[in-house]
Amino acid sequence: MKVKMLTNKRGSPDGLAVKTYEGGKVYKLPKELALAFIQMGVAKERMQDIRVKKVEVENKEVIIERKEKKKKNWKKKGR
């Protein structure tokens, strides 16, 4: 999961080695570490890196109700 670090933070991607992640940089992290950083507020998910495989659009009928205009009665005067 790709995240952009907002501040410097240390973390362990594999549970063994500790690494410092610098604020302003983008990192590809294991999902658990990325979610922990996001929950702490020190990183945000890179949404533009998410690709959509399939989009389904359900057709919905659009109903537009219009008020009928009053018809004017045109009367010829004096002819």
C-alpha positions as CSV (number, residue, x, y, z in Angstrom):
1,M,0.0,0.0,0.0
2,K,1.4,3.4,-1.0
3,V,1.4,6.2,1.6
4,K,2.7,9.7,1.7
5,M,4.4,10.5,5.0
6,L,3.3,13.7,6.6
7,T,6.0,13.7,9.3
8,N,9.1,11.7,10.1
9,K,8.3,8.4,11.8
10,R,10.1,5.2,12.7
11,G,8.5,1.9,11.9
12,S,9.3,-1.7,11.2
13,P,8.0,-3.1,7.8
14,D,9.0,-6.7,8.7
15,G,8.9,-6.7,12.5
16,L,12.6,-7.0,12.8
17,A,14.4,-4.0,11.3
18,V,13.4,-0.4,12.3
19,K,13.5,2.2,9.5
20,T,12.9,6.0,9.6
21,Y,10.3,7.2,7.1
22,E,10.8,10.8,6.1
23,G,7.9,13.3,5.9
24,G,7.0,14.4,2.4
25,K,8.1,11.2,0.7
26,V,6.0,8.4,-0.7
27,Y,6.6,4.8,0.4
28,K,5.2,1.4,-0.5
29,L,4.6,-0.3,2.8
30,P,3.0,-3.5,4.1
31,K,-0.7,-2.9,4.6
32,E,-0.6,-3.3,8.4
33,L,2.2,-0.6,8.8
34,A,0.6,1.7,6.3
35,L,-2.8,1.5,8.2
36,A,-1.1,2.1,11.5
37,F,0.7,5.2,10.2
38,I,-2.6,6.5,8.7
39,Q,-4.5,5.9,12.0
40,M,-1.7,7.8,13.9
41,G,-2.1,10.7,11.5
42,V,1.5,10.7,10.3
43,A,0.7,9.4,6.8
44,K,-2.1,9.5,4.2
45,E,-3.0,7.0,1.5
46,R,-2.0,7.7,-2.1
47,M,-5.4,7.6,-3.7
48,Q,-4.2,8.3,-7.2
49,D,-2.2,5.0,-7.1
50,I,-5.4,3.0,-6.7
51,R,-6.6,1.5,-10.0
52,V,-10.2,0.6,-10.7
53,K,-10.6,-2.8,-12.4
54,K,-14.3,-2.6,-13.2
55,V,-17.0,-0.1,-12.9
56,E,-20.6,-1.0,-13.1
57,V,-23.2,1.7,-13.7
58,E,-26.8,0.9,-12.9
59,N,-29.2,2.7,-15.2
60,K,-31.8,4.7,-13.3
61,E,-34.7,6.3,-14.8
62,V,-34.8,10.1,-14.4
63,I,-38.2,11.5,-14.0
64,I,-38.6,15.2,-14.6
65,E,-41.9,16.7,-13.7
66,R,-42.8,19.9,-15.4
67,K,-45.6,22.2,-14.6
68,E,-47.9,22.9,-17.5
69,K,-48.1,26.4,-18.6
70,K,-51.5,28.0,-18.6
71,K,-52.7,28.5,-22.1
72,K,-53.7,32.0,-22.9
73,N,-57.0,32.6,-24.7
74,W,-56.4,35.0,-27.5
75,K,-59.6,36.6,-28.5
76,K,-59.8,38.9,-31.5
77,K,-61.2,42.2,-30.5
78,G,-63.5,44.2,-32.8
79,R,-63.1,42.5,-36.1
